[in-house]
Amino acid sequence: MTSTVQPSTDSPTPSSEVATSLRGRTLPTWAPKTFGLVAVGLVLLGVFGPVGFWLVFVAWLVAAVIPLWSAFVEGRRKATDRFVTLLVTTAFIIALFPLGSILSTVIARGVPVLSSEFFTYSMRNVVGEGGGIYHALMGTLIITAAAAVISVPIGLFTAIYLIEYGEGKKLARWVRFLVDVMTGIPSIVAGLFAYALFVIFFGPGVRMGLGGAVALSVLMIPVVVRSCEEMLKLVPNELREASYALGVPKWRTIVKVVLPTALAGIVTGVTLAVARVIGETAPLLIIAGLTDSVNFNLFDGRMATLPVFTYFSIITPGVPPEPSIERAWGAALVLLIIVMLLNFVARLVSYFFSPKGER
């Protein structure tokens, strides 16, 4: 005996209708994008046009239409989400204004100054037009490299102690506290410390590049310690335990297992620490001084750097002042390019030398 299955008279509900019923009423997909583009256009007109602040305020009101519209269509919960998104986006755009203003101004004023003479000549015996930043550029690279040579071993070894040997010890807690304090000290205090230290050995009025390197290392060490410490924390304990199970001593485990695993993060942190201190002016103004000649000797005489050169070019431009001010903008642009290159190198190192699973 065969039985027949009667077809159902109820028509199946399309999946799109189910999704719509589960999702509820929503705004048209074009609405947020359209109002967002209109608001961005008004902001750009307000920034670069003659209307200014009021047009920017109108742009925010236009963007605020979306949360209000959402409150009537989608309900309070979704409207709150859209309103918070608007606030976060507004804060992000406000934060971009100073950055965009700095970049546009420095590039516009600095690019016309760049030339082969600007990079290969110093300011020795130059009055008025001509000259360049060769002496300041070399001084910046030499002093920063010396500061890195001082800071990296101290910061790395301190981080290794805190993670590998100092767990639960009172000394480690005090070291972390002091590192936190050093992270927030003003840069001029580091310069005064270096000056006071070198006065003990060389007498009052001492100026030398090594003092600038010591001052920068005071600012750089806590950054290196913190970055290396965080990278060493990310190394899984299973790797250490596997090495110990094979009978490998602790020091060799650190050298052969822990440090290679955290190498990418450590190099990135060191590079960012160098970028952090390379633009410091106050410490170098106190202990390294300024000179118009090229000086490659860290242990003898004044040594010019790009931040100090820029500062004095603006403060004491001479007569006529225009060439000196133009050189200041060019030096500022070169310093900005160096910092951007250091950050770019840090990103490349983090990408290519990190474990493959993190790419």
Disulfide bonds with the S-S distance in Angstrom:
none
